[in-house]
Amino acid sequence: MSISKRILDDGSTVYDVRVYVSRNADGSYNRRSVTCRTLKSARVEEAKMISERDAMRGRHGKMNLSTYIDRYYWPVASKRLAATSLDTYEKEIRLRIKPTLGKTDLRNINRAQIQAMIDGIATESVARKTLGTLKTILNEAKGDGLILSNPATAKYAMPPKGSKRDNGLVLPNFDQIHDFLSIVSQNGSQCVQRLSFTGLLLGLRPEERYALNWLDFDTDKMTVTIDSAYVIASAKHGGVQEKETKTPKSARTIPLPSYFIDWFEGLPCGGGAFIVGADGNRISPSTAQKRWRNYLAKHPELPQVTLENMRHSFATAYLADGGRIEVLSRLLGHTNISTTINRYYRPDIESLRF
């Protein structure tokens, strides 16, 4: 019997309700108790506790969010997540999730507390990243039987959108791109040439360019296959990492344009990584960025196109040349065609004349 009768010093009668509703993470029982003035109210409370116990099926519970992350979530996540994802999760947990919710018992985290955390974040993109990280953590806690539902899955009022990053100048047509590459092929190093040709003529993401191998090119079929990315991670996670492409649709095979083939056939034969550093190994993203910035600094007469914006230049030039937006979306490896339209097409004023 989980209800016991007790006589107080003043002679009044109360009823104590004690039910083991779950187990704690260390295996000990988590007992809930409440004192009621009447037997009827005690039986109501007993029914509630038993219902909670049955819903949890005796699984462990009571602990705060920081303890759960440190003891149970992070040791598993650190082995399962990619290095770049670990960097993101670690930052969100350290800067935003633990300071606002870390001391709160997992079962007591509610929508009001999560909204308060979101309200303290400046921009929508950061807020969604933080909320997504929290959602993942609480989903794991739910799977572990610590909570019955995940409040982070609810809808929340987001802060305003931040200003979009502008990666710089765009070359709006292939005539300007070819003129640019003609100069690069005359005075640029092999590294600089390969960074620019694969960006401006193939529209590859920077991390896709860094991951390219000689074997990815098929000159008989005049195609290149993109199936991986080489990205920056923090020093504690290895510095750099080769991983899968950004999305499943980013893994693709695309045709090589004739201008690219003419340049490619004049390259010295090689093997392994296509773009290499001074040591002959695959170039790191930071070294590639430095090489490109140094080249532009030495040639201020050239359009100052960034490695990131080469992809935007390719997209804009492709459409200006009469290409179809749905084909461009596949060439770029986008999951959604709206991304191609909204982010990668940047016509100049002449292109808008009619």
Protein Blocks (a to p, Z undefined) as FASTA:
>chain_A
ZZdcdddfkopacddddddfbdcfkopacddddddfbfklmmmmmmmmmmmmmmnnopac
ddcfklmmmmmmmmmmmmmpcfklmmmmmmmmmmmmmmmmmmpcfklpcfklmmmmmmmp
fbfklmmmmmmmmmmmmmmmmmnopafbdfklpccddddddddddebjcdfbfklmmmmm
mmmmmmpcfklmmmmmmmmmnopafklmmmpcfklpcfknopaddfbdcddddfknnopa
cdddfblklpccddddfklmmmmmmpccdehjfbdcfkopacdfklmmmmmmmmmmmmmm
bccddfklmmmmmmmmmmmnopafklmmmmnopablklmmmmmpccdfklmpZZ
